[in-house]
Amino acid sequence: MIRLPDVSGTLRAYRPRTDPVVPGPSGAPLTSRTVFSAAHVVSDPFADSTPDGPAAVDWDATLAFRRHLWSHGLGVAEAMDTAQRGMGLDWPGAAELIRRSAAEARAAGGAIACGAGTDQLTGPATLPEVRAAYEEQLALVEDSGAQPVLMASRALAAAARGPQDYLEVYGHLLRQASRPVILHWLGPMFDPALTGYWGSEDLDAATATFLEIISEHPGKVDGVKVSLLDAEREVRLRRRLPPPVRCYTGDDFHYPGLIAGDEHGFSHALLGIFDPLGPLAAEAVRVLDTGDTAGFRALLDPTVPLSRHLFEPPTRYYKTGVVLLAWLAGHQDHFTMAGGLQSARSLPHLARAYELADRLGLFPDPALAESRMTHLLALYGVTR
């Protein structure tokens, strides 16, 4: 029995489960959907670092977590928002992460896509400086052998004066890309600095610009990663994508239905929630591979309350819950994050994340998870 605090400050008794949910065999590749898990980084808890200094990464634990995801048939989306890109992990750290993870992917035979952005820029930047920053990062991702993801840029959002600037910057990058890229549309709920991306706060106008970029560069866009937390808008967008451009859902609220799809099509996945859900998510997609949509939904629908909890506003701090669950599941030995973001969520929020994950059977060793959660509660003054 463990006592968990709720939002009212009341402690209530919770009896953790004693048995994990054991996923099915993980050897078979996923066939009906392309699925990437946006993976977190593991900090080095013994490094003498500060919240505003460079992130200290535990490379062994970080790469081990990626091997865990690959072992279940998932692809890894590297150096994305989940990895605290722009929230603790700077460009030199991200560049090293990309190089190391891409090499590990080659050794493991795993799929990998890596984020290319402009976060080496500090302060206001001109459009030529934004293009140059993108070019530097795109070149590194391509040299590593990974598939590029052109991430939304805070610097471009600040510098652009309208849709034409987006058309010119992205057009320049797509013309020089040596392989098809994934375009990333990250909504302001994940990063307020991206408000008005694609040149307008009107999402219909922004979508028109987004689609124009894709249509003007056939063969250069593998897919689009959409993180707007608006399922109806994503469905409308994916129906307008020219073949063979894919839609990769980044909607951590509505992913089961979007991946399952409808009579007109479906979304692939590039999701932060598939970091803690890795084995279960892979098993669900394998069920979907057999044509059993109901079985897929039966496995994945119950995970939505956990995802909605982790991604509740302020959504950009969802990473704290992701790392908490990785620690409780035994994938790392501590609950420490770059920039000190382990403190970005309240104790009631963390307690609820533990309870929801435990009810799903996500912890390979429930007793270890309970012990670690008990120690965390004690640090906050909760005693048995």
C-alpha positions in Angstrom: 0.0 0.0 0.0 1.2 3.5 -0.8 -0.2 6.9 0.0 -0.5 9.3 -2.9 -1.4 13.0 -2.7 -4.1 14.4 -4.9 -4.6 18.0 -6.1 -6.5 18.9 -3.0 -3.5 18.1 -0.8 -5.2 15.0 0.6 -3.3 11.7 0.9 -5.2 8.6 -0.1 -4.2 4.9 -0.1 -3.4 3.2 -3.3 -2.7 -0.5 -3.7 -0.2 -1.0 -6.6 -0.6 -4.0 -8.9 1.9 -6.8 -8.4 2.1 -8.1 -11.9 3.2 -6.3 -15.1 1.4 -6.6 -18.4 3.8 -8.8 -20.5 3.9 -7.7 -24.1 3.8 -10.3 -26.9 6.8 -11.4 -28.9 8.8 -8.3 -30.1 10.7 -9.8 -33.0 8.3 -9.3 -35.9 8.7 -5.9 -37.7 5.8 -3.5 -37.9 4.2 -3.5 -41.3 1.0 -1.5 -41.6 2.3 1.7 -40.0 5.6 3.5 -39.7 6.1 4.3 -36.0 8.7 6.5 -34.4 9.0 7.0 -30.6 10.5 10.4 -29.8 13.0 9.4 -27.1 14.1 11.3 -24.0 17.7 11.8 -22.9 19.1 10.5 -19.6 21.0 13.1 -17.7 24.2 12.5 -15.7 23.2 13.0 -12.1 26.7 13.3 -10.9 27.8 16.1 -13.2 28.4 19.5 -11.7 25.9 21.3 -14.0 23.5 24.2 -13.7 20.1 24.8 -15.1 21.4 27.4 -17.6 24.6 25.5 -18.5 25.1 22.7 -21.1 23.3 19.5 -20.4 25.4 16.6 -19.0 24.2 13.4 -20.7 24.6 9.8 -19.4 25.4 8.4 -22.8 25.3 4.7 -21.8 21.8 4.9 -20.3 20.6 7.2 -23.2 21.7 4.8 -25.9 20.5 1.8 -23.9 17.0 3.3 -23.9 17.1 3.6 -27.7 18.1 -0.1 -28.0 15.1 -0.9 -25.8 12.8 0.9 -28.3 14.4 -0.7 -31.4 14.2 -4.1 -29.8 10.4 -3.8 -29.9 10.4 -2.8 -33.6 9.8 1.0 -33.1 11.8 3.6 -34.8 13.6 6.3 -32.8 12.9 10.0 -33.5 16.1 11.6 -32.1 16.9 15.1 -30.8 13.3 16.1 -30.9 11.3 18.0 -28.3 11.1 15.0 -26.0 14.9 15.1 -25.7 14.5 18.6 -24.2 15.7 20.2 -27.4 15.7 23.9 -26.6 14.8 23.2 -23.0 18.1 22.0 -21.5 19.8 20.3 -24.5 21.7 22.8 -26.6 22.8 22.3 -30.2 26.3 20.9 -29.4 24.6 18.4 -27.1 22.0 17.6 -29.7 24.7 17.2 -32.4 26.5 14.7 -30.3 23.3 12.9 -29.6 22.5 12.6 -33.3 25.9 11.3 -34.1 25.9 8.7 -31.3 22.4 7.5 -31.8 22.7 7.3 -35.6 25.8 5.1 -35.2 23.9 3.0 -32.6 21.0 2.6 -35.1 23.3 1.3 -37.8 24.7 -1.3 -35.3 21.2 -2.3 -34.1 19.5 -2.2 -37.5 17.0 0.3 -36.2 15.2 3.1 -38.0 16.1 6.6 -36.9 15.0 10.1 -37.8 16.7 13.2 -36.4 15.6 16.8 -35.8 17.3 19.6 -37.7 16.5 23.1 -36.4 18.0 26.4 -35.7 18.6 26.3 -31.9 22.3 27.3 -32.3 21.1 30.8 -32.9 20.9 33.1 -29.9 19.0 36.4 -30.0 17.3 37.9 -33.0 18.3 36.4 -36.4 17.9 37.4 -40.0 16.4 35.1 -42.5 19.8 34.3 -44.1 21.1 33.4 -40.6 18.1 31.1 -40.1 18.7 29.4 -43.4 22.4 28.9 -42.6 21.5 27.5 -39.2 19.1 25.0 -40.7 21.7 24.1 -43.4 24.3 23.3 -40.7 22.0 21.0 -38.8 20.5 19.4 -41.9 24.0 18.6 -43.2 24.9 16.9 -39.9 21.8 14.8 -39.8 22.3 13.7 -43.4 26.0 13.0 -42.8 25.0 10.8 -39.9 22.9 8.6 -42.2 19.6 9.5 -40.4 16.4 10.7 -42.0 16.0 14.5 -41.4 13.1 16.0 -39.6 12.9 19.8 -40.3 11.8 21.0 -37.0 9.7 24.2 -36.4 12.1 27.1 -35.7 11.6 29.7 -33.0 14.1 31.9 -34.9 12.1 31.6 -38.1 8.8 32.4 -36.4 10.4 35.6 -35.0 12.1 36.6 -38.2 9.4 35.8 -40.8 7.1 38.6 -41.9 4.6 36.4 -43.7 4.0 33.1 -45.6 6.4 34.0 -48.4 9.3 33.9 -46.0 8.4 30.3 -45.0 8.0 29.4 -48.6 11.5 30.7 -49.4 13.3 29.2 -46.4 11.7 25.8 -46.6 12.0 25.7 -50.4 15.7 26.5 -50.2 16.2 23.6 -47.7 14.1 21.1 -49.6 15.9 21.8 -52.9 19.2 20.9 -51.3 18.1 18.0 -49.2 19.6 14.7 -50.5 16.7 12.5 -49.3 13.1 13.1 -48.5 12.5 14.8 -45.1 9.8 15.0 -42.5 8.3 18.4 -42.0 7.4 19.2 -38.4 4.4 21.4 -37.5 4.6 21.9 -33.7 1.7 23.9 -32.2 2.0 26.7 -29.7 0.7 24.5 -26.9 4.1 22.8 -27.1 6.1 26.0 -27.6 4.4 29.4 -27.4 7.2 30.9 -29.4 5.8 29.1 -32.5 2.5 31.0 -32.5 1.7 32.0 -36.0 3.9 29.4 -37.7 3.7 29.2 -41.5 2.9 32.9 -41.5 -0.5 33.1 -39.9 -2.4 32.5 -36.6 -5.3 31.4 -38.8 -4.8 27.7 -39.0 -6.6 27.4 -42.4 -4.3 30.0 -43.9 -1.3 28.3 -42.3 -2.4 24.9 -43.6 -2.6 26.4 -47.1 1.0 27.6 -46.9 2.1 24.3 -45.5 0.5 22.4 -48.4 2.0 24.8 -50.9 5.5 24.0 -49.7 4.9 20.3 -50.1 3.3 20.6 -53.5 6.1 22.7 -54.9 8.7 20.1 -54.0 7.5 16.7 -55.2 9.7 13.8 -54.0 11.3 15.9 -51.3 8.9 15.4 -48.4 8.5 11.9 -47.0 5.8 13.0 -44.6 4.6 15.6 -42.2 4.6 15.4 -38.4 1.5 17.2 -37.0 1.4 18.2 -33.3 -1.7 20.4 -33.0 -3.8 18.3 -30.6 -6.7 18.7 -33.0 -7.7 15.4 -34.5 -10.3 16.7 -37.0 -7.8 19.2 -38.4 -5.2 16.5 -38.8 -7.7 14.3 -40.6 -8.6 17.1 -43.0 -4.9 17.8 -43.6 -3.9 14.2 -44.3 -6.7 13.9 -46.8 -5.2 16.8 -48.7 -1.6 15.5 -48.8 -0.4 14.5 -52.2 0.6 10.8 -52.5 3.0 9.4 -51.4 3.4 12.0 -48.6 2.6 10.5 -45.2 1.0 12.0 -42.1 2.8 11.2 -38.9 0.5 12.0 -36.0 2.1 13.8 -33.1 -1.3 14.2 -31.4 -0.8 12.7 -27.9 -4.5 13.1 -27.2 -6.1 11.3 -30.1 -3.4 8.9 -31.4 -5.4 5.6 -31.3 -8.1 6.8 -33.6 -5.7 8.7 -35.9 -3.5 5.7 -36.3 -6.4 3.3 -36.8 -7.7 5.6 -39.5 -10.9 5.6 -41.5 -12.1 4.7 -45.0 -10.1 7.5 -46.5 -6.7 6.7 -44.8 -4.7 6.8 -41.6 -1.8 8.4 -39.8 1.5 6.9 -39.1 3.1 8.0 -35.8 5.9 10.1 -34.4 4.9 10.4 -30.7 6.4 11.4 -27.4 4.0 9.2 -25.6 5.4 6.2 -27.3 8.5 6.7 -25.1 6.9 5.3 -22.0 4.4 3.2 -24.0 7.0 1.6 -26.3 6.4 -2.2 -25.8 2.6 -1.8 -25.5 2.4 0.5 -28.5 4.5 -1.9 -30.6 2.2 -4.8 -29.6 -0.9 -2.8 -30.5 0.5 -2.0 -34.0 1.3 -5.6 -34.5 -2.3 -6.4 -33.8 -3.3 -3.8 -36.3 -1.0 -5.4 -38.8 -3.3 -8.4 -38.8 -6.3 -6.2 -39.7 -7.7 -6.3 -36.1 -8.6 -2.7 -35.6 -10.8 -3.5 -32.6 -7.9 -5.4 -30.9 -5.6 -2.4 -31.6 -8.0 0.0 -30.0 -8.6 -2.3 -27.1 -4.9 -2.2 -26.3 -4.2 1.5 -27.0 -7.4 3.3 -26.0 -6.8 2.7 -22.2 -3.5 4.5 -22.5 -5.1 7.8 -23.5 -5.9 9.0 -19.9 -2.2 8.7 -19.0 -1.1 10.6 -22.2 -3.6 13.3 -21.6 -2.4 13.6 -18.0 1.3 13.9 -19.0 0.5 16.4 -21.8 -1.8 18.6 -19.8 -1.1 22.3 -19.8 1.5 23.7 -19.7 2.1 20.9 -22.3 5.8 21.7 -22.9 6.5 20.2 -19.5 5.2 16.7 -20.5 8.9 15.6 -20.5 9.0 15.5 -16.7 6.4 12.8 -16.6 8.1 10.8 -19.4 11.4 10.8 -17.5 9.6 9.9 -14.2 8.1 6.8 -15.8 11.4 5.8 -17.3 13.0 5.9 -13.9 10.1 4.0 -12.2 10.3 1.4 -15.0 14.0 0.8 -14.3 15.4 2.3 -17.6 17.5 4.7 -15.6 18.8 5.0 -12.0 17.6 8.4 -11.1 15.0 11.1 -11.7 17.2 14.0 -12.8 16.7 16.1 -15.9 18.6 18.6 -17.9 17.8 22.1 -16.7 16.4 20.8 -13.5 13.0 20.1 -15.2 12.3 17.2 -12.8 10.8 20.0 -10.7 8.5 21.3 -13.5 5.5 19.3 -12.4 3.8 19.1 -9.0 3.9 16.1 -6.7 0.2 15.4 -7.2 0.8 15.4 -11.0 3.7 12.9 -10.6 1.7 10.7 -8.2 -1.2 10.6 -10.7 1.2 9.7 -13.5 2.5 6.8 -11.4 -0.9 5.5 -10.6 -2.1 5.7 -14.2 1.0 3.9 -15.5 0.8 1.3 -12.8 -2.9 0.5 -13.6 -1.8 0.0 -17.3 0.9 -2.5 -16.1 3.7 -0.4 -17.7 6.3 -1.2 -15.1 8.3 -4.4 -15.7 9.0 -4.6 -12.0 6.0 -3.1 -10.1 7.8 -3.6 -6.7 10.7 -1.5 -8.0 8.4 1.2 -9.2 6.5 1.3 -5.9 9.8 1.5 -4.0 11.1 4.3 -6.1 7.8 6.2 -5.9 7.8 5.8 -2.1 11.3 7.3 -1.9 10.2 10.2 -4.1 7.2 10.8 -1.9 9.5 10.8 1.2 11.6 13.5 -0.3 8.5 15.7 -0.4 7.7 14.8 3.2 5.1 12.0 2.6 5.6 9.2 5.1 4.0 5.8 5.2 
